[in-house]
């Protein structure tokens, strides 16, 4: 089987560097674990010395992943970062100490379930700032808060937004300043303190580092920067974070010299994905690797060996051009890849990829 190797120490080092950045700026952060797919072995490795308990919270968009986290360390403060399904309100309250919300009906359901188990459930109200994903309309913020702040088992701890996740709307000073303004309005009108302005994710980190964010923004939900050392703001390495935390080793199951052009009538029944790489005419060694689109999109993988070129993929096998000479490569060997954030997420969730943690 192909193998994803995880360097937990480098992930821990990245966490420490993000910690230091937050401390320098008087901010808090939540580690977003969703890329790990609830893998307890990896969660345990990065919880060395109860590291996760030291964070503001640990977040995920899958309840099953939060449940896995709670079995590893029940004392960790957890955050559910997707608007909850009404029918899952009881599970949300049980497994998440905090949730991000944009529906009054949902928050009322969370209140009922929290009351049953005598728990105060904390919520962050999500505000729509242009990304057109979750979030109430800005002009409805004060009215929305007025309808939920008196719920007996709900505590509103802040306002938040999500930018850069669907349309790629960039966080700007002006957009995030609006969150701060609404916080001040709510605090003045209702005499209630809101502790957090949750200003975004890894995409916002360059602005934090450059001190180009409004002073009131004080909480971040960070995943990509910790796990692969990158900021989606520019898809470049952020600060001095490690970017080689995950390495994918794909096994060679066939290695033969073949023509660069297929032979036969190409119909509409093909289910594979071919890239037109303008191969040099003639025969080249092609390595068939034991993973396919069920496991990961080849576009999310970068071969570490520069001579290895993607040819095409199907559901469970992928073909790479090795060149006119195969060197010492043979069947049974592995070819190494550097996965991006989405590549890591899909590989972690594939049942057909072995995970090795060091």
HELIX and SHEET records of a PDB file:
HELIX    1   1 UNK A    8  UNK A   24  1                                  17    
HELIX    2   2 UNK A   34  UNK A   36  5                                   3    
HELIX    3   3 UNK A   40  UNK A   46  1                                   7    
HELIX    4   4 UNK A   48  UNK A   54  5                                   7    
HELIX    5   5 UNK A   63  UNK A   72  1                                  10    
HELIX    6   6 UNK A   86  UNK A   88  5                                   3    
HELIX    7   7 UNK A   89  UNK A   95  1                                   7    
HELIX    8   8 UNK A  104  UNK A  116  1                                  13    
HELIX    9   9 UNK A  138  UNK A  140  5                                   3    
HELIX   10  10 UNK A  141  UNK A  148  1                                   8    
HELIX   11  11 UNK A  173  UNK A  190  1                                  18    
HELIX   12  12 UNK A  202  UNK A  204  5                                   3    
HELIX   13  13 UNK A  205  UNK A  209  1                                   5    
HELIX   14  14 UNK A  224  UNK A  228  1                                   5    
HELIX   15  15 UNK A  298  UNK A  300  5                                   3    
HELIX   16  16 UNK A  341  UNK A  349  1                                   9    
SHEET    1   A 7 UNK A 273  UNK A 274  0                                        
SHEET    2   A 7 UNK A 309  UNK A 313 -1                                        
SHEET    3   A 7 UNK A 318  UNK A 323 -1                                        
SHEET    4   A 7 UNK A 283  UNK A 289 -1                                        
SHEET    5   A 7 UNK A 246  UNK A 259 -1                                        
SHEET    6   A 7 UNK A   2  UNK A   6 -1                                        
SHEET    7   A 7 UNK A 353  UNK A 357  1                                        
SHEET    1   B 8 UNK A 196  UNK A 198  0                                        
SHEET    2   B 8 UNK A 154  UNK A 160  1                                        
SHEET    3   B 8 UNK A 121  UNK A 126  1                                        
SHEET    4   B 8 UNK A  98  UNK A 101  1                                        
SHEET    5   B 8 UNK A  78  UNK A  80  1                                        
SHEET    6   B 8 UNK A  57  UNK A  60  1                                        
SHEET    7   B 8 UNK A  28  UNK A  32  1                                        
SHEET    8   B 8 UNK A 219  UNK A 222  1                                        
SHEET    1   C 2 UNK A 230  UNK A 231  0                                        
SHEET    2   C 2 UNK A 236  UNK A 237 -1                                        
SHEET    1   D 7 UNK A 273  UNK A 274  0                                        
SHEET    2   D 7 UNK A 309  UNK A 313 -1                                        
SHEET    3   D 7 UNK A 318  UNK A 323 -1                                        
SHEET    4   D 7 UNK A 283  UNK A 289 -1                                        
SHEET    5   D 7 UNK A 246  UNK A 259 -1                                        
SHEET    6   D 7 UNK A 334  UNK A 339 -1                                        
SHEET    7   D 7 UNK A 301  UNK A 303 -1                                        
END                                                                             
